[in-house]
Every structure is written in structure tokens, then in C-alpha cells.
Amino acid sequence: MRCCAQPVGEGPKDIWDDAFAAMKRDDYPTAVRLFQAMAEMGYSGAQFQLGFLYRRGDGVPQDYVEAAKWLQLAANQGHVWAQSNLAFMYRDGEGVPKDYVKAHMWFNLASAGCASKGSLQLRRIPR
């Protein structure tokens, strides 16, 4: 799923494509390994994907603390999907202390970031 803004980018195209191909064939361990390598290089798109996988528990044990760590890194770079996911985590106290002020801040940043690039409907991920 692509977002309307990824300031730092997704990462090297061949690795990015390999990671998504792994996800399509349900090879989540490979996808996690590839996203992790790009996330550690600072690519916000990969940081978001890795955080999202940890939040859902796809290919890794569900770990809200680890999810929040990666989403925070991507959100700090302006990745709006990471910002909106982080907002939900602060709202619900998933891996971070429940904090409505931070949730509001991240929701506002996400909506402001997409308002300048297009539109985004923020929705809760299914459990």
C-alpha cells in the first residue's frame, strides 16, 4: 500500500520489490528481513512497513513496543501512514503510554501532510 508522502523514499527499488514480492507469497520472514535492512538505513517507507508488520504480528510476534519504535522513526521523517498509525497507538496505549495529546498531534500531522499531497482517509487497522 503506497502513501501520499514518503520524503526519504522506499529504499533501493530491487530490495523494496523483493520485500513486497515476499509478502505477496506469504513469506513474511523474508519480507521482515528485507524491510529491516532498509529501515536500519533510514528509509521511512521501510520503517513504516516494519512497524506495521510488528503492530499486526505478520511474520514476527506481535510487539507493540517494537512497532512504536519503527513507526516513530518513520513518523519523525514525515511519513503520514506512520504518523496515523502512531496516533492510534498513543490513543489506545499500544506499546506507548496512552496519551491523547500525542495522539491528537500525530493525527493532525498526518492529516496536514496528506492535505498538501492529496487525500487520506485515516482508518483503524482491523484486529
N, C-alpha and C positions, 0 to 999 in steps of 0.2 A: 504494500500500500504506500503510495507516494504522498508526500505532503506538499503544501503550497510554498514552503520556505525551508531550505536547508543550506544555511550560509556557508558551512565548511564543506559540504558535499557528502556524498555517499562513501567515497573511498575509491580505490582502484577498480575500474569497471569489471575486469575479469574476475576479481575476488568477490565483488558485490554480486555479479551474476551467478557465480558458483554457489554463493551462500543462499540466494533465493531459489536456485535450482534444487539445492539440497532440501530446503523447506518444502518445495512442491512434491518431492518424493518421500516426504516424512522422515528424512534423515536429519533430524534436529541436532544430534551431536556434532555433525559436520558443520551445519549452519552456525551453531553456537561458537564453535572453534574459529570459524572464519570471521564472524561478526566481532568476536573478542579481539582478534588480531587487529582489525581495523579500528575498533573502539579504543584500544590502547594507543593507537597512533593519533587519536584525537578527532576522528571523523564523527561528526554529530549524528549522521544518519545511522551509522553502525552502533553508536552508543544508545540511540533510541531503540533500535531493533533488539539489542541485547537486553536492555532494561525491560522492554515489552515481553520478551521471552521469559525472563525471570519473574515478572509480575504474573504471568499466566501459568508458568510452570511447564512450558513447552520445551522439551529437550533437556531441561535442567529441573532439579527440585524447585518448587515454587519458593521464592525467597524475596520477600518484600524489601528487606534491607538492601540486598544486592540490586534489586530493581530500582530502588530510590537512588542509589549511588550513581548508576549509569544514566538514569533519566535526568538527574540533577546536572550531570556534566553536559548532556545534550541541551537541556533547557537553558543553561547558562550561555550557550552559544546561539540561542535564538530559535532552536528547533521547536516549532509550535506544537507538534504532536507530543513531544516530550513534556512541554510546558503543561498541556492539558492533562496528560496522564499524571504528572506530578501533583497538579492541583487536586485531582480526585484522591490521590494518596494522602495528601495533607488533610483533605476534608474527612476522610474515613479513618485516618490513623494507621495506614498500612505501611509499616516499615519506618515510619517517622511519627513523631508525636502529633496527635490531632491538633491542627492549628488552622482555624478558619481565616485568619488574616493572611497567612501564606497561601492558603488555597485560593482566596479571592485575588491575591496578587498574581498568581500563576495563571488563573483563568483570564484575568484582564490582559496579561502579556500575550497569552496565546491568541485571544480574540483580536487584539491590536495588531499582532504580527500577521494574521491572516487577512485582516481588513485591508492592509496595504498591498497584499499579493493576490487576493481573491476571496473566496468564502470558505468557511469551515464550519461544519456542524459538530459541536462537541457532544459526544455521547459516551455513556458509560460502557466499558467493555463487559460483555456477559461473563458470568462466573460459571 
